[in-house]
Amino acid sequence: MYPVSERFLTRLAESHSPVTQVQLFLTNGNVVDLEHTGGSVTVDRGQAIRRTCTVTVADPALIPRTPTDQLATYGAKLRISRGIDYGDGSQELVPLGVFRLDSADGDVNEGPVNLQGKDLSAIVADDKFTAPYKVSGTVVGAVTALIQRSIPTADVISLVVDTPIGSRVFDVEADPWSGAQEIAAAAGAEVYCNADGVFVIAALPDLLTTAPVWAIEAIEGGAYISGNRAMTSDAVNNGVLARGENTSDNIPPVSYLAVDDDPGSPTYWNGPFGRRPKFISSSAYTSLSACAQAANAELAKGKAPNASGDISSLPNPSLEPGDVLRVTHEDGTRELHQVAAFTVPLDVGGDFPISTISAKEDA
């Protein structure tokens, strides 16, 4: 969860005045506050580009006619925030992301203008290799090199123990952002662009050991609106075989099979669910440890869809994918849910759907 005050979390479930801000960062260095009438920010850890946005602006004069107009899609960026106006002259805003402005369109006479954008990882993803590109050394060094190749000023922070990797050569036309994800897996991690526009290398928090950051309760004064629970075997893997071989570094093949070895799990490797392995490989995985971390990280994602939920609550812009929530339903049952995706509205009365993974009963 993005750091906010206790006052902020308490006020979310009470009557309050939401406030939103959309700032346009022009290529000449100027910053413009955009008056807007609506829109949303969607955050989804299941997508390669984690954060996307739409913004509605009423003034049709903002529709770009030339490449130098304010909303022209040639390098301009949006910074979007939502928060609370406490009514005492103070506000608390929470960033929702920094976005590359990708499109602007609308009726030239009456408006409105519709803006769309993607987070800064899209810049890395679109900068495909035009010549073979080699990385080596460690996970953090290689991922940082892939990101800063496209965005030299990008901030990259690591929340994992750095891990040595073998050399990895990416072919012409390869996607550097996918490459960064592949390399991060050697440390059991994923890489994403956070709400501040900073690139983060981190592991998915463990539902069983991570403390809940927010309670969504179907009680008077609670934030709960509705909830659904589902279980499925689609796209579920209970084993992952990670393999690495690097002939250029003269390193012999290495592999590691990670399986769901919990007999009490519905996806137990030797249980009635059966064996449903997934296979991943990279020349960067040159040690048993790297293969094990990559396999276990992928296994955590592969098991996750077997139990999920869709929660609707009052909007909380400070949530992050991976956050653990304590949900109390109308019948009094309690569950722990891990956030997978959500959409934050930029209008006052918008709904706030949260998709979750790895739901489990809470004692």
C-alpha positions in Angstrom: 0.0 0.0 0.0 1.2 3.5 -0.8 2.1 5.2 2.5 -0.9 7.3 3.7 -2.0 8.6 7.1 -4.3 6.8 9.5 -6.6 9.7 9.0 -6.8 9.0 5.3 -7.8 5.3 5.8 -10.4 6.2 8.4 -11.9 8.9 6.3 -12.3 6.6 3.2 -15.2 4.8 4.9 -16.8 8.0 6.0 -18.5 10.8 4.2 -15.7 12.8 2.5 -14.9 15.0 -0.5 -12.6 13.2 -3.0 -10.2 15.3 -5.0 -8.3 14.3 -8.1 -5.4 15.9 -10.0 -4.2 15.5 -13.6 -0.9 17.2 -14.5 0.4 17.4 -18.0 4.2 17.4 -18.3 5.2 19.0 -21.6 8.4 18.2 -23.5 9.6 21.8 -23.0 9.6 21.3 -19.2 6.3 23.1 -18.5 3.7 21.5 -16.2 0.0 22.2 -16.7 -2.9 21.3 -14.4 -5.7 19.8 -16.6 -9.3 20.4 -15.7 -11.0 17.1 -16.2 -14.5 15.7 -15.8 -13.8 12.0 -15.5 -11.6 9.0 -16.3 -10.0 6.2 -14.5 -6.7 4.5 -13.7 -6.5 0.7 -14.0 -3.8 -1.2 -12.2 -3.4 -4.9 -13.2 -0.4 -7.0 -12.3 -1.5 -9.6 -14.8 -0.7 -7.3 -17.7 2.8 -6.5 -19.1 2.1 -2.8 -18.8 0.7 -2.7 -15.2 -0.9 0.8 -15.2 -3.1 2.4 -17.8 -5.2 5.6 -17.7 -8.1 7.4 -19.4 -8.9 11.0 -18.8 -11.8 13.0 -20.0 -11.3 16.8 -20.6 -14.2 19.0 -21.5 -12.4 21.7 -23.5 -12.3 20.8 -27.3 -9.7 23.5 -27.8 -7.2 21.0 -26.3 -7.6 18.6 -29.2 -4.1 18.7 -30.9 -3.9 19.9 -34.4 -0.1 20.0 -34.8 2.7 18.0 -33.3 3.6 21.0 -31.0 0.1 21.4 -29.4 -0.2 20.7 -25.7 -1.8 17.3 -26.0 0.2 16.0 -28.9 1.3 12.5 -28.3 5.0 13.0 -28.9 6.6 12.7 -25.5 4.1 14.4 -23.2 3.4 12.7 -19.9 0.5 12.7 -17.4 0.8 12.4 -13.6 -2.5 11.4 -12.0 -3.5 11.5 -8.3 -6.6 11.0 -6.2 -7.1 11.8 -2.5 -9.2 13.5 0.1 -10.1 17.1 0.8 -10.5 17.2 4.6 -12.5 20.4 4.5 -10.2 22.2 6.9 -7.9 23.6 4.2 -5.8 20.5 3.9 -5.7 17.7 1.3 -4.0 14.4 1.1 -3.2 13.2 -2.5 -2.1 9.7 -3.5 -0.3 9.2 -6.8 -1.8 6.8 -9.2 0.9 6.7 -11.8 3.0 8.6 -14.4 1.8 7.9 -17.9 3.1 8.4 -21.4 0.3 10.2 -23.3 -0.6 7.8 -26.2 -3.7 9.3 -27.7 -6.0 12.3 -27.6 -9.3 12.5 -29.6 -12.7 14.1 -29.4 -15.3 16.2 -31.2 -13.5 19.4 -32.4 -16.6 21.5 -31.9 -18.2 20.2 -28.7 -15.7 17.9 -27.0 -15.0 16.2 -24.8 -11.4 15.2 -25.3 -10.5 11.6 -24.4 -6.9 11.0 -23.3 -5.3 7.6 -22.9 -1.9 6.6 -21.5 0.3 3.8 -20.4 2.9 3.8 -17.6 6.6 4.3 -18.3 7.3 0.6 -18.8 5.6 1.1 -22.3 8.6 3.2 -23.3 10.9 0.2 -22.6 8.6 -2.3 -24.2 8.3 -0.2 -27.4 12.1 0.3 -27.7 12.7 -3.1 -29.5 16.3 -4.1 -30.1 17.6 -3.1 -33.5 20.8 -5.1 -32.9 21.7 -8.0 -30.7 21.9 -6.8 -27.1 23.9 -8.6 -24.3 23.4 -8.4 -20.5 25.3 -10.2 -17.8 26.5 -9.8 -14.2 23.6 -9.7 -11.7 19.8 -9.4 -11.8 19.7 -5.8 -10.6 22.4 -4.7 -12.9 20.9 -6.3 -16.0 17.4 -5.2 -15.3 18.6 -1.6 -14.7 20.6 -1.7 -17.9 17.6 -2.8 -19.9 15.4 0.0 -18.4 17.9 2.8 -18.6 18.8 1.9 -22.2 15.4 3.4 -23.0 15.0 5.9 -20.1 18.5 7.0 -19.0 17.1 9.0 -16.1 14.9 6.2 -14.8 15.0 5.4 -11.1 15.3 1.6 -10.4 15.1 0.3 -6.8 15.5 -3.4 -5.7 13.7 -5.0 -2.8 15.3 -8.4 -3.4 18.6 -10.0 -2.8 20.7 -9.6 -5.9 21.5 -12.8 -7.8 24.3 -13.5 -10.3 23.2 -14.4 -13.9 24.8 -15.8 -17.0 25.1 -13.7 -20.1 21.9 -13.3 -22.1 21.9 -12.1 -25.7 18.6 -10.7 -26.9 17.8 -10.9 -30.7 16.8 -8.1 -33.0 13.1 -7.3 -32.5 13.0 -8.7 -29.0 11.0 -6.9 -26.3 13.3 -5.4 -23.6 10.5 -5.2 -21.1 9.8 -9.0 -21.4 13.6 -9.4 -21.1 13.6 -7.5 -17.9 10.8 -9.7 -16.5 12.8 -12.8 -17.5 15.9 -11.6 -15.8 14.1 -10.5 -12.6 12.7 -14.1 -12.3 16.2 -15.3 -11.6 15.9 -13.5 -8.2 12.3 -14.8 -7.7 11.0 -11.3 -8.5 9.0 -9.3 -11.0 9.7 -5.7 -12.2 7.1 -3.0 -12.6 6.6 0.7 -12.7 5.0 2.0 -9.4 2.6 4.9 -8.7 5.5 7.4 -8.5 6.9 6.3 -11.9 9.8 4.4 -10.3 10.8 1.0 -11.5 10.7 -1.6 -8.7 12.2 -5.1 -8.6 10.3 -7.1 -6.0 8.8 -10.5 -5.1 5.1 -11.0 -4.9 4.2 -10.9 -1.1 3.2 -14.2 0.4 -0.5 -14.3 1.4 0.1 -16.5 4.4 2.8 -14.4 6.0 1.9 -10.8 4.9 -0.2 -8.7 7.3 -3.4 -7.2 5.8 -3.1 -3.5 5.0 -6.8 -2.7 4.9 -10.1 -4.1 6.1 -13.1 -4.2 3.8 -16.1 -4.9 6.1 -19.8 -5.3 5.5 -20.7 -3.4 8.7 -22.0 0.1 9.4 -19.2 2.5 8.6 -17.4 -0.2 6.5 -16.1 0.2 3.0 -17.7 -3.1 1.7 -20.3 -2.9 -1.2 -20.4 -6.4 -2.6 -18.3 -9.5 -3.1 -18.0 -12.7 -5.2 -15.9 -15.8 -4.7 -14.7 -18.2 -7.4 -12.6 -21.2 -8.0 -11.3 -22.5 -11.3 -8.6 -24.8 -12.7 -8.2 -22.7 -15.9 -4.6 -21.4 -16.3 -3.5 -23.1 -13.1 -0.1 -24.8 -12.9 1.0 -26.8 -9.9 4.6 -27.3 -11.1 7.2 -25.3 -12.9 10.4 -26.6 -14.4 13.0 -23.9 -14.8 16.0 -24.7 -17.1 19.1 -22.8 -17.9 22.0 -23.5 -20.3 24.7 -21.1 -21.3 27.1 -22.5 -23.9 28.7 -19.1 -24.5 29.8 -18.9 -20.9 30.7 -22.7 -20.9 28.2 -23.4 -18.1 26.5 -26.8 -18.1 22.7 -27.2 -18.1 20.9 -26.8 -14.8 17.3 -27.2 -13.9 14.9 -27.1 -11.0 11.4 -28.4 -10.6 9.2 -26.6 -8.1 5.9 -28.2 -7.3 3.0 -27.7 -4.9 4.0 -30.1 -2.2 1.3 -29.2 0.3 -1.0 -32.2 0.8 -3.7 -29.9 2.1 -3.6 -27.8 -1.1 -6.3 -28.3 -3.8 -3.5 -28.2 -6.4 -1.2 -30.7 -4.6 1.2 -32.1 -7.1 0.4 -35.7 -6.2 -3.3 -35.1 -5.5 -6.5 -35.6 -7.5 -5.9 -32.3 -9.3 -3.2 -34.1 -11.3 0.1 -32.7 -12.5 0.0 -29.6 -14.7 3.6 -28.4 -15.2 4.8 -25.2 -16.9 8.2 -24.8 -18.4 10.5 -21.7 -18.4 14.0 -21.3 -19.6 16.7 -18.7 -20.0 20.5 -18.6 -20.5 20.6 -16.2 -17.6 19.7 -19.0 -15.2 23.1 -20.5 -14.7 22.8 -21.9 -11.1 20.5 -24.1 -9.2 19.6 -21.2 -7.0 18.6 -19.0 -9.9 16.5 -21.8 -11.4 14.8 -22.5 -8.1 13.9 -18.8 -7.5 12.5 -18.5 -11.0 10.5 -21.7 -10.7 9.1 -20.8 -7.3 8.2 -17.3 -8.4 6.4 -18.7 -11.4 4.7 -21.4 -9.3 3.3 -18.8 -6.9 1.7 -17.1 -9.9 0.6 -20.4 -11.4 -1.3 -21.5 -8.4 -2.9 -18.2 -7.6 -5.9 -18.3 -10.0 -7.4 -21.4 -8.4 -9.2 -19.2 -5.8 -10.1 -15.6 -6.6 -12.6 -13.0 -5.7 -14.2 -9.8 -7.1 -14.7 -7.2 -4.4 -16.5 -3.9 -4.8 -15.7 -1.3 -2.1 -15.4 2.4 -1.6 -12.4 3.7 -3.6 -9.0 3.4 -2.0 -6.4 4.9 -4.3 -3.5 3.8 -2.0 -3.8 0.1 -2.8 -1.1 -1.7 -4.7 -1.1 -5.2 -6.5 0.0 -7.8 -4.0 -1.6 -6.0 -1.0 -3.4 -8.4 1.4 -6.9 -7.4 2.4 -9.1 -8.7 5.2 -12.7 -8.9 3.8 -15.8 -9.5 6.0 -18.9 -10.4 4.0 -22.5 -9.7 4.9 -22.9 -13.2 6.4 -20.0 -12.6 8.8 -17.5 -14.8 7.1 -14.0 -13.5 6.8 -11.4 -14.0 4.1 -7.9 -12.9 3.2 -7.6 -11.7 -0.4 -4.5 -10.6 -2.3 -5.0 -7.7 -4.7 -4.5 -8.5 -8.4 -6.2 -5.6 -10.2 -8.4 -2.6 -9.6 -9.7 0.6 -11.3 -9.6 3.9 -9.5 -12.3 6.4 -10.8 -11.4 10.0 -11.4 -15.0 11.1 -10.8 -16.7 11.5 -7.4 -19.2 8.7 -7.5 -17.3 6.0 -9.4 -17.4 2.3 -8.4 -14.2 0.6 -7.2 -13.9 -3.0 -8.3 -11.0 -5.1 -7.0 -10.0 -8.4 -8.5 -8.1 -10.7 -6.2 -6.0 -13.9 -6.2 -5.1 -16.4 -3.6 -8.3 -15.9 -1.5 -8.5 -18.0 1.7 -10.6 -18.2 4.7 -9.5 -16.1 7.7 -9.9 -17.7 11.1 
